[in-house]
């Protein structure tokens, strides 16, 4: 593996100009640098980025990467070139995004990176092993989102009909073939949704701070896991009972319920909570006094039947 210390991003235009929209360029650079920083952190590679003078021929940007270990810097560049140009293997659906948060996936990535680093130390790395590990790292949610942002910005600039990435050495000579992505493929990198699968806590305990005692689309206020939350009360039977039967609430009143936690990834790929909703209230408790709801009893009965069925057919 030949040593490299520069990354080239080549914008190809559908005309003979050598100019690019400054806002598009800056946004693309921001997303690309975020990807490089994220990959370097995942690989635990100490590096520093320097932006160098652009060159013409379409429009070409260069970044020099400084690091203590030239082999690691070269590996980082190989990763970036592969990650940024590889079309995701899924359509960006929330179930598939959610899979990337799973513990098994995270552990698999760690093992794959450790194996590649051992190969690097023993001079046994191959293009195949780099590609395989890079594909694994590419499924990091932050990288997925940043890459989606990058290509979304490119797509808005109509004169860009292709981009190419190359790794260069200290003499500005390519050590890899340029990998390019044509405009018709930009859309394939862009997420179709930012939403993740909602989490469900079917044994949630919420201390009620402020119930809603009148009609309207108002949110209840409560404390869940020591955190203040606003939530939609979607248990119609309980909500109607509160409104029609004047069920009292006092300081310290709590409900046991099914709480749905709605989530999505933000613009930098972090998971954020977008809202809460209670779908079934099991019980309302005031000190030593408690009231169990009919719908709560039905829910728990149905859950026990489902669990019993699962035990009978463990492989289904």
C-alpha positions in Angstrom: 0.0 0.0 0.0 1.6 3.3 -1.2 1.7 6.1 1.3 -0.7 9.1 0.8 -1.3 12.3 2.7 -3.7 14.3 0.6 -7.4 14.0 -0.3 -8.6 15.5 -3.6 -12.2 16.3 -4.2 -12.8 17.1 -7.9 -16.0 18.7 -9.0 -16.9 18.1 -12.6 -19.1 20.6 -14.4 -21.4 20.4 -17.4 -19.8 23.5 -18.8 -16.2 24.9 -19.3 -16.3 27.1 -16.2 -14.0 26.9 -13.2 -16.2 28.5 -10.7 -18.5 27.0 -8.0 -21.2 28.5 -5.8 -19.4 29.5 -2.6 -22.3 28.4 -0.4 -22.5 25.0 -2.0 -18.8 24.5 -1.7 -18.6 25.5 1.9 -21.5 23.3 2.9 -20.0 20.3 1.1 -16.6 21.0 2.7 -18.2 21.2 6.1 -20.0 17.8 5.7 -16.9 16.1 4.2 -14.6 17.4 7.0 -17.1 16.1 9.6 -17.0 12.7 7.9 -13.2 12.7 8.0 -13.1 13.7 11.6 -15.7 11.0 12.5 -13.8 8.2 10.7 -10.5 9.3 12.2 -12.2 9.1 15.7 -13.6 5.6 15.0 -10.2 4.4 13.8 -8.5 6.2 16.7 -6.1 7.9 14.3 -4.5 11.1 15.5 -4.6 13.6 12.6 -4.8 17.2 11.6 -6.4 18.6 8.5 -5.0 21.5 6.4 -6.8 23.0 3.5 -4.6 23.7 0.5 -4.9 25.9 -2.6 -7.5 24.7 -5.1 -6.6 23.9 -8.7 -8.7 24.3 -11.8 -10.0 21.7 -14.2 -13.6 21.8 -13.2 -12.9 22.7 -9.6 -10.6 20.8 -7.3 -10.2 21.0 -3.5 -7.3 19.5 -1.6 -6.8 18.6 2.1 -3.5 17.6 3.5 -3.7 15.3 6.5 -0.9 15.4 9.1 -0.4 12.5 11.5 2.3 10.7 13.5 1.9 7.5 11.5 2.0 7.7 7.7 0.5 4.3 7.4 -2.5 5.3 9.5 -2.9 8.5 7.5 -2.9 6.5 4.3 -5.5 4.1 5.8 -7.7 7.0 6.7 -7.6 8.3 3.2 -8.4 4.9 1.7 -11.4 4.8 4.1 -12.6 8.2 3.2 -12.4 7.6 -0.5 -14.3 4.3 -0.2 -16.9 5.6 2.3 -17.9 8.8 0.6 -18.3 7.1 -2.8 -20.1 3.9 -1.8 -23.8 3.9 -2.2 -25.6 2.9 1.0 -27.0 -0.7 0.9 -30.4 0.4 2.3 -33.0 2.9 1.5 -32.8 4.9 4.6 -35.9 3.4 6.2 -36.2 3.9 10.0 -36.0 0.1 10.7 -32.6 0.0 8.8 -31.3 3.1 10.5 -32.4 1.6 13.9 -30.3 -1.5 13.2 -27.2 0.6 13.1 -27.7 1.5 16.8 -27.8 -2.1 17.9 -25.2 -3.4 20.3 -24.2 -6.3 18.1 -23.6 -4.0 15.2 -21.4 -1.7 17.3 -19.4 -4.6 18.6 -19.0 -6.0 15.1 -17.5 -2.7 13.9 -15.0 -2.6 16.8 -13.8 -6.2 16.1 -13.4 -5.4 12.4 -11.4 -2.2 13.1 -9.1 -4.0 15.6 -8.5 -6.8 13.0 -7.6 -4.2 10.3 -5.2 -2.4 12.7 -3.4 -5.6 13.5 -3.0 -6.2 9.7 -1.7 -2.7 9.3 1.0 -3.2 12.0 2.0 -6.5 10.4 2.0 -5.1 6.9 -0.8 -7.5 5.9 -3.5 -5.1 4.8 -5.2 -5.6 1.5 -7.6 -3.6 -0.6 -10.3 -6.2 0.1 -9.8 -5.9 3.9 -9.8 -2.1 3.8 -13.0 -2.1 1.6 -14.7 -4.6 4.0 -13.9 -2.6 7.1 -14.7 0.7 5.4 -18.2 -0.6 4.5 -18.7 -1.5 8.1 -17.6 1.9 9.4 -19.8 3.6 6.7 -22.9 2.5 8.5 -22.2 4.8 11.4 -25.3 7.0 11.8 -23.3 10.2 11.9 -21.5 9.3 8.7 -24.7 8.2 7.0 -26.4 11.5 7.8 -23.3 13.7 6.9 -23.0 11.8 3.6 -26.7 12.4 2.9 -26.2 16.1 3.6 -23.1 16.2 1.3 -24.9 14.8 -1.7 -28.1 16.7 -1.0 -26.0 19.9 -1.3 -24.3 18.7 -4.5 -27.7 17.9 -6.0 -28.9 21.4 -5.6 -26.0 22.8 -7.8 -27.2 21.9 -11.3 -23.8 22.5 -13.1 -22.1 19.7 -11.1 -22.5 16.5 -13.1 -19.9 14.3 -11.3 -17.5 14.3 -8.4 -14.3 12.4 -7.9 -12.1 11.5 -5.0 -8.4 10.6 -5.1 -5.6 10.0 -2.5 -2.4 11.8 -3.3 1.2 11.6 -2.0 3.5 14.4 -0.8 4.5 15.1 -4.5 0.8 15.6 -5.4 0.8 12.3 -7.4 -2.2 10.0 -7.2 -1.6 6.7 -5.3 -5.1 5.5 -6.0 -7.4 5.6 -9.0 -10.0 8.3 -8.8 -13.4 7.0 -7.6 -16.2 9.1 -9.0 -19.9 9.4 -8.5 -22.1 10.7 -11.3 -25.0 13.1 -10.8 -27.7 10.5 -11.5 -26.4 8.6 -8.4 -26.4 11.5 -6.0 -30.0 10.8 -5.0 -29.1 7.2 -3.9 -26.9 8.7 -1.1 -29.7 10.9 0.4 -31.8 9.6 3.3 -35.5 9.3 2.6 -36.3 9.8 6.3 -34.7 11.0 9.5 -37.1 9.1 11.7 -36.1 6.1 13.8 -38.3 3.4 15.3 -40.1 4.7 18.4 -39.1 3.2 21.7 -41.7 1.7 23.9 -41.6 1.5 27.7 -44.6 -0.7 28.7 -43.9 -0.2 32.4 -43.3 3.5 32.6 -44.0 5.5 35.7 -44.7 9.2 35.3 -45.3 11.7 38.1 -48.0 14.0 36.9 -47.0 17.7 37.2 -49.8 19.2 35.1 -52.8 17.1 33.8 -55.0 18.5 31.0 -58.5 19.1 32.4 -60.2 20.5 29.4 -60.8 19.7 25.7 -58.1 20.5 23.2 -54.8 19.4 21.8 -52.9 20.2 25.0 -49.9 18.2 26.3 -49.7 16.8 29.8 -46.6 17.6 31.8 -44.9 15.0 33.9 -41.6 13.6 35.2 -40.2 10.4 33.7 -36.9 8.9 34.9 -36.2 12.2 36.7 -36.6 14.1 33.5 -39.5 16.6 32.9 -41.5 15.7 29.8 -44.5 16.9 27.8 -46.6 14.1 26.4 -49.8 13.4 24.5 -52.4 11.5 26.4 -53.6 9.1 23.7 -55.5 6.7 26.1 -58.9 8.0 25.2 -60.8 6.1 27.9 -58.5 7.6 30.6 -58.6 11.0 29.1 -62.4 11.0 29.0 -62.6 9.7 32.5 -60.4 12.6 33.7 -62.6 15.2 31.9 -66.0 13.7 32.6 -65.6 12.2 36.1 -63.3 14.9 37.4 -60.6 12.4 38.5 -58.5 14.4 41.0 -54.8 14.9 40.8 -52.6 16.0 43.7 -49.0 16.6 44.4 -47.2 13.3 43.8 -49.9 11.6 41.7 -48.4 9.1 39.3 -49.5 6.9 36.5 -48.2 3.5 35.3 -48.5 3.3 31.6 -47.2 2.5 28.1 -45.0 5.4 27.0 -44.0 5.8 23.4 -40.7 7.7 22.9 -40.5 9.2 19.4 -37.0 9.7 17.9 -35.1 10.8 14.8 -31.6 11.6 13.8 -30.7 15.3 13.6 -28.6 17.2 11.0 -25.3 15.9 12.4 -26.5 12.3 12.9 -27.2 12.4 16.6 -30.3 10.7 17.9 -32.8 13.1 19.5 -36.2 12.6 21.1 -39.0 14.5 19.3 -41.9 13.7 21.6 -43.7 11.4 24.0 -47.1 9.8 24.0 -49.0 7.6 26.5 -51.1 5.0 24.7 -52.4 3.0 27.7 -52.7 3.9 31.4 -52.7 0.9 33.7 -53.0 2.6 37.0 -53.3 5.9 38.8 -51.7 6.1 42.2 -52.0 8.7 44.9 -49.9 7.7 47.9 -51.4 4.4 49.2 -54.6 4.7 47.1 -54.6 3.3 43.5 -57.0 2.9 40.7 -56.6 0.3 38.0 -58.1 1.0 34.6 -60.1 -1.5 32.5 -58.0 -0.9 29.4 -54.8 -1.5 31.5 -56.1 -4.9 32.6 -57.0 -5.8 29.0 -53.5 -4.8 27.8 -51.7 -6.8 30.4 -54.0 -9.8 29.8 -53.3 -9.7 26.0 -49.6 -9.3 26.7 -49.6 -12.5 28.9 -51.4 -14.4 26.2 -48.9 -13.3 23.6 -45.9 -14.2 25.8 -47.4 -17.6 26.5 -47.8 -18.2 22.7 -44.2 -17.2 22.1 -43.1 -19.7 24.7 -45.0 -22.5 23.0 -43.6 -21.6 19.6 -40.0 -20.4 20.4 -38.8 -20.6 16.8 -41.6 -18.6 15.2 
